[in-house]
Amino acid sequence: MTERAPSRAPVTAGAATPVLGLHVLADDDPRWALDPVAQARAACLGGTQVVQLRAKHATDRQVLAWAAAIRAITRRYRVVFFMNDRFDLALAAGADGVHLGQDDLPPGRLPQRARRRLRVGLSTHSTEQVRAACAQEVDYVAYGPIFATPTQEKAGEGRGLEALSEAARLAAPLPLVAIGGIDAERARRVVEAGAAGLAVISAVAAAPDPVAATRALARWFAAGADR
């Protein structure tokens, strides 16, 4: 299959980088048939707006090698690139942003050089954490899991669409990105509940055809956003 970059406006790092839309997490869980670079390439071919590199099992050296390859792919396809957890690796890789978890360095403790160059997202799992996130220096808030998922086991049971709507209301005017158990059939309902973006892992990484899976998610996200 011939790869062709979609026609999109270029993206730049820092304050101008968009964070809305579909976030596909390129994940290094050994359960997946594709490595993070192949996942990222499939996501870009399928029309994702954002790729996040989520590496929980690899050395820093390996993560940085993946990040360099993904940065090259996302530049070609004009897709935003976030590193999860590590602002230092995000800077080293030339990423557009860093996505932090509750156990990572707090956004307010990021060095100013990192804050000037990177957009910052923060994961939350409760309304209390959403409120706390909005008081910090973040560009968007992630919330979940919305539905039960094995990739978010530590975060507990799915919160559901009603809780998502409340989280989106609390986060406003910051955009809220929903994560956890979201597939193409659920994507539209998640957006209609108030999410400005949605993030997926297994819906793409475990799919028989990751490109088609990404394309379906992007289509259903757009359908919900157009309402």
C-alpha positions as CSV (number, residue, x, y, z in Angstrom):
1,M,0.0,0.0,0.0
2,T,1.3,3.4,-0.9
3,E,1.5,5.8,2.0
4,R,0.3,9.4,1.3
5,A,0.3,12.2,3.8
6,P,-3.1,13.7,4.3
7,S,-3.7,17.3,3.4
8,R,-3.6,19.1,6.7
9,A,-2.3,22.4,8.0
10,P,1.2,22.0,9.6
11,V,1.4,21.9,13.4
12,T,3.9,23.5,15.6
13,A,5.0,23.0,19.2
14,G,4.0,25.2,22.1
15,A,0.9,27.3,22.6
16,A,-0.3,26.9,19.0
17,T,-0.5,23.1,19.1
18,P,-4.1,21.7,18.9
19,V,-5.1,19.0,21.3
20,L,-8.7,18.3,20.2
21,G,-9.8,15.3,18.3
22,L,-8.6,11.7,18.3
23,H,-5.6,10.7,20.4
24,V,-4.1,7.3,19.6
25,L,-1.8,6.0,22.2
26,A,1.1,4.1,20.7
27,D,1.7,1.6,23.5
28,D,4.5,-0.8,24.3
29,D,2.4,-3.5,26.1
30,P,3.8,-6.8,24.9
31,R,0.2,-8.0,24.2
32,W,0.0,-6.0,21.0
33,A,1.2,-7.5,17.7
34,L,2.6,-4.1,16.5
35,D,5.3,-2.1,18.2
36,P,4.7,1.6,19.1
37,V,6.2,2.9,15.9
38,A,4.0,0.6,13.7
39,Q,0.9,1.6,15.8
40,A,1.8,5.3,15.3
41,R,2.2,4.9,11.6
42,A,-1.2,3.1,11.3
43,A,-2.8,5.8,13.4
44,C,-1.4,8.5,11.1
45,L,-2.6,6.7,8.0
46,G,-6.0,6.4,9.6
47,G,-6.4,10.1,10.2
48,T,-5.7,10.6,13.9
49,Q,-5.1,14.2,15.2
50,V,-2.7,13.2,18.0
51,V,-0.3,10.4,18.7
52,Q,0.9,9.8,22.2
53,L,3.8,7.5,23.0
54,R,2.9,5.5,26.1
55,A,5.9,3.3,27.2
56,K,5.6,1.5,30.5
57,H,8.0,-1.5,29.8
58,A,11.0,-0.1,28.0
59,T,14.3,1.5,28.8
60,D,14.8,5.2,28.3
61,R,17.1,4.4,25.4
62,Q,14.5,2.3,23.7
63,V,11.7,4.9,24.4
64,L,13.8,7.7,22.8
65,A,14.5,5.6,19.7
66,W,10.8,4.9,19.3
67,A,10.1,8.6,19.9
68,A,12.5,9.7,17.2
69,A,10.9,7.4,14.7
70,I,7.4,8.5,15.7
71,R,8.4,12.2,15.6
72,A,9.5,11.7,12.0
73,I,6.2,9.9,11.1
74,T,4.0,12.5,12.7
75,R,5.9,15.4,11.1
76,R,5.3,13.7,7.7
77,Y,1.6,13.4,8.4
78,R,1.3,16.7,10.2
79,V,0.0,15.0,13.3
80,V,0.6,16.3,16.9
81,F,3.0,14.2,18.9
82,F,2.9,13.9,22.7
83,M,5.1,11.9,25.0
84,N,3.5,10.4,28.1
85,D,5.0,10.8,31.6
86,R,8.4,12.3,30.8
87,F,9.0,15.9,29.9
88,D,12.7,15.3,29.5
89,L,12.2,12.7,26.9
90,A,9.6,14.9,25.2
91,L,12.1,17.7,24.9
92,A,14.8,15.3,23.7
93,A,12.5,13.9,21.0
94,G,11.2,17.3,19.8
95,A,7.6,16.4,20.8
96,D,4.8,18.9,20.7
97,G,3.7,18.1,24.3
98,V,3.8,15.9,27.3
99,H,1.0,14.0,28.9
100,L,1.3,13.6,32.7
101,G,-0.3,11.1,35.1
102,Q,-1.2,11.7,38.7
103,D,2.0,10.0,39.8
104,D,4.3,12.1,37.5
105,L,5.9,15.4,38.1
106,P,3.2,18.0,38.7
107,P,2.7,20.4,35.9
108,G,3.6,23.4,38.0
109,R,7.0,21.8,38.7
110,L,8.0,21.6,35.0
111,P,11.0,23.7,34.1
112,Q,10.2,26.9,32.3
113,R,12.1,25.8,29.2
114,A,9.8,22.8,29.1
115,R,6.6,24.8,29.6
116,R,7.6,27.2,26.9
117,R,8.1,24.4,24.4
118,L,5.5,21.8,25.3
119,R,1.7,21.6,25.6
120,V,0.7,19.8,28.8
121,G,-2.1,17.3,29.5
122,L,-3.0,15.8,32.8
123,S,-4.8,12.5,33.5
124,T,-7.6,12.6,36.1
125,H,-9.9,9.9,37.5
126,S,-12.3,11.8,39.7
127,T,-14.2,15.1,39.9
128,E,-11.8,16.2,42.7
129,Q,-8.8,15.6,40.5
130,V,-10.5,17.5,37.6
131,R,-11.0,20.5,39.9
132,A,-7.4,20.3,41.0
133,A,-6.1,20.0,37.4
134,C,-7.9,23.1,36.4
135,A,-6.0,25.1,39.0
136,Q,-2.7,24.0,37.4
137,E,-0.8,25.0,34.3
138,V,-2.3,22.5,31.9
139,D,-3.7,22.8,28.3
140,Y,-6.2,20.0,28.6
141,V,-7.5,17.5,31.1
142,A,-7.9,13.8,30.4
143,Y,-10.6,11.9,32.3
144,G,-11.3,8.2,32.7
145,P,-11.7,5.4,32.4
146,I,-15.1,6.1,30.9
147,F,-15.7,2.4,30.4
148,A,-13.9,-0.5,32.0
149,T,-10.7,-1.4,30.2
150,P,-7.7,-3.7,31.0
151,T,-5.3,-0.9,30.0
152,Q,-6.5,1.3,32.8
153,E,-6.9,-1.3,35.6
154,K,-5.3,0.9,38.3
155,A,-7.9,3.6,37.7
156,G,-10.7,1.3,38.7
157,E,-14.2,0.8,37.2
158,G,-15.6,2.8,34.3
159,R,-17.1,6.2,35.3
160,G,-19.8,6.3,32.7
161,L,-21.2,9.0,30.4
162,E,-23.0,11.0,33.1
163,A,-19.7,11.3,35.1
164,L,-18.0,12.3,31.9
165,S,-20.5,15.1,31.3
166,E,-19.9,16.4,34.8
167,A,-16.1,16.3,34.4
168,A,-16.4,18.2,31.1
169,R,-18.5,20.9,32.8
170,L,-16.0,21.2,35.6
171,A,-13.0,21.3,33.3
172,A,-14.5,24.1,31.0
173,P,-13.1,26.2,29.4
174,L,-10.2,23.7,29.3
175,P,-10.9,20.9,26.8
176,L,-11.5,17.4,28.2
177,V,-10.1,14.3,26.5
178,A,-12.0,11.1,27.5
179,I,-10.2,7.7,27.8
180,G,-11.0,4.2,28.7
181,G,-12.8,1.5,26.8
182,I,-13.7,3.7,23.9
183,D,-14.3,2.1,20.6
184,A,-15.9,3.2,17.3
185,E,-19.4,2.4,18.6
186,R,-18.9,4.5,21.7
187,A,-17.0,7.4,20.2
188,R,-20.0,9.4,19.2
189,R,-21.7,9.1,22.6
190,V,-18.5,10.1,24.3
191,V,-18.3,13.3,22.2
192,E,-22.0,14.0,22.7
193,A,-21.4,13.8,26.5
194,G,-19.0,16.7,26.3
195,A,-15.6,15.4,25.5
196,A,-13.5,17.6,23.2
197,G,-11.3,14.7,22.4
198,L,-11.0,11.0,22.9
199,A,-8.0,8.8,23.5
200,V,-7.7,5.1,22.7
201,I,-5.2,2.3,23.1
202,S,-6.6,-1.2,22.5
203,A,-9.2,0.0,20.0
204,V,-6.3,0.5,17.6
205,A,-3.4,-1.6,19.0
206,A,-5.5,-4.8,19.3
207,A,-7.5,-4.2,16.0
208,P,-7.0,-6.7,13.1
209,D,-6.6,-3.6,10.9
210,P,-5.3,-0.6,12.9
211,V,-5.6,1.8,10.0
212,A,-9.3,1.0,9.5
213,A,-9.9,1.1,13.2
214,T,-8.4,4.6,13.4
215,R,-10.4,5.7,10.4
216,A,-13.7,4.5,12.0
217,L,-12.9,6.2,15.3
218,A,-12.1,9.5,13.6
219,R,-15.3,9.2,11.6
220,W,-17.5,8.7,14.6
221,F,-15.7,11.4,16.6
222,A,-16.5,13.8,13.8
223,A,-20.1,12.7,13.7
224,G,-20.5,13.5,17.4
225,A,-18.6,16.8,17.2
226,D,-20.8,17.9,14.3
227,R,-24.0,17.6,16.4
